Amino acid sequence: IKNHRVVLWFGGIYPWMDPEPLIEAFSLVAPKYPEWKLRFLGGFHPETGYREIYRKLKKFGRQRISNNQLEFVPWQPEKNLGKYFEDAAFAVHLVKPTLEDYYAHRVRLLTLFSAGIPVLTSGRDMISDLAVRLGAAARIELGREGVEKDLIFLISSPEKLNKMSKCCLKVEREFLKQETDIRLNDLNLLT
């Protein structure tokens, strides 16, 4: 994590996600930290109809952040993801308060934690709550000012990032344990 200089957005661009405050905040942070980059990994799954949302977001980002500090990587097969994770210091996960916020982020977040990537999250989902409790994530408030403050804090706190990164694998282990317990409890109720 020490030499990692990428803030990562992972898991696509969909109507229930809210990446614009991240772009606005990073555009203000970027001049102070010219060695840092914002990477959007996975725009939209090709079989979905979210091409226009992605196109608008790219335009919005390119109007505010220089090309050398902004990267858009199209949807990638799972086997290609690792090379885009290697230099990521942390990820940002901003979502609108919808049902998708509560249910749609399990794979996205667990993938990041499995790779040792801490997350700033506004999510209300079970994984976000668990990760915050276990120290692998920090709660972030929607809005440019809250995002900017939290970006600066993590960018300038490599010790905090290292500590969060070491907690990442706890999330998957604890979640899988809870999921098993939940399933077993459900089975017990049926008997």
N, C-alpha and C positions, 0 to 999 in steps of 0.2 A: 504494500500500500504506500510505502514511503515515497517512492518515485512515480507513483501513478498520478496522472494529471488529467483524468477524464471524468466529467460528470456524465452519467449515463441515464438515458431514458430508454427503458426496455419494455417490449411487449406490444408495440404498435400504437397507432393513433386511432381512437374510436370515439364516438359521441359522448360516452360516459367518462372520458378522461379529460383532464384540463391542463395541457402543457403550456398554454400561453403565459401564465404567471412565471413559469420557469424561464422562458425565453426573455421576458421583460426583465426579470431579476438578473439573469446571466449577462444580459447586454450591459448592465450597470457594473457588474462585478468584473467582467472580462478585461477592461483596461487596467485594472489594478493587479490582475493575475494573468499576464499575457501568455504564460506557459501552459495555461489550462484550456481545455476544450470541452464543448458540450456535444455529445454524440446521441443522436436518435437512432436507435437500433430496432429495425423492424417497423416499417411504416404501416402497412396493412396487409392482411393475408390476401393473396391474389384472388381468392374465391369470394371475397366480400365486396360490398359496394361502397367502400369508404375512400376511394381514390381521390375524390374532390376535397374531402376534409384534410387529407394528407398534403395535397397540392397547396391548399391555402396556408397550412401551417408552415410548409417549407418557405413559401413566399414571405410570410410574416417573420420567420426567423432570419432569412437572408437580408431583410430590410434593416434588421437591428444588430446583427452580430457579423463580424467579418468572417470570410470564408476560412481563414486559417484557424479560427476558434469554433467553428460549427461544422458538424458532419452529419449527413443523413445517409444511413445505410438501409437499403431496401430489405424486405422480408428475407430471412435466411433460413435454410434448413438447419435443424438442430445441430448437426455435425459441424457446422461452420461458426457457431456462436462463440466458442472458446477464444478464438483470436480477437474478438471484439471485447471480450471481458478482461484480457490480460493487463491492460493499462487503466482500467476503471478504478477510481478511488472510492466512489460511492454512486448510488443511483438515487434518482428522485422519482417518486410515485405520487402524482397528483390526480385526484379523481373528483368528479361531481357526486354529490350525495344522491345516489340512485340505487336501485336494486342491484344493478351490475357492480356498483362499488362494493356492495356487500358480498357478492358471490363470484365475480369474474376474475379475481386476481391470484388465486391459489397457485397456479403453475408459474405465472410471471414472478411472483415473489419468492417462491421456493427455489426456482432456478437461480435467482440472484444469490440467495443465502447459501445454496449448495456450492456456488462459486466463490464464496467468502466475501461477497460485495455487500456492505452495509447499505441501508436505505433510509432516506428521508421520506416519510409517508404521511399523506393526509387520509389514507384509507380507513374505513370503519370495519373492514373485514376481519375475520378471525386471525388470519396470518399476520396482518399488520399489528393487531393488538398483542399477539403472542410475541412477535419480534421486538416490539417496544418494551414489553415486560422483561424479556430476556437480554436486552441490551444490544441487539443486532440492528435495531432501527431507532429512529427518533421521530417523534410526532412533529409535523410541520403544518402550519396554518396556510390555507389557501390565500392567495393575494400576493402581489409583487413584494411588498415590504417584508412580510414574514418569510417568504422564500429567500429573498436577498440576505436577510440577517442570518438565516440558517446555512445558506451556501457559504458565506464568509466565515462563519464559525467553523464549519467542517474543513473548508479549504485551508484554514490557518491552524488546524488542530490535528496534525498527523498522529499524535499519541491517542487521541479520542478515536480516530478512524481505525487505528490498529486494534484498539480494545474492542470496538464494535465488530470488526472483522473476525476476531477470535470467537465471538459469540454466535456467529452466523450458523454454524452447523448444529448448534443447540436447538435452533428453531425447527429444522426438519425432524430431528429426533423427537422432540417434544410433541410436534404436531402429529407425527405418525403414531406415537404412543396414544395420544388423545383420540385420534381417529379409530384406532383399534379398540380402545376402551368404549367409545361411543357405539361402535358396531356390536361389541359384545353385550353391552347394556340393552341395545335394541333387540338382540336375539333372546336375551333373558326375559324381556317383556312379552315376547311371543310364546314362551313356553308356559 
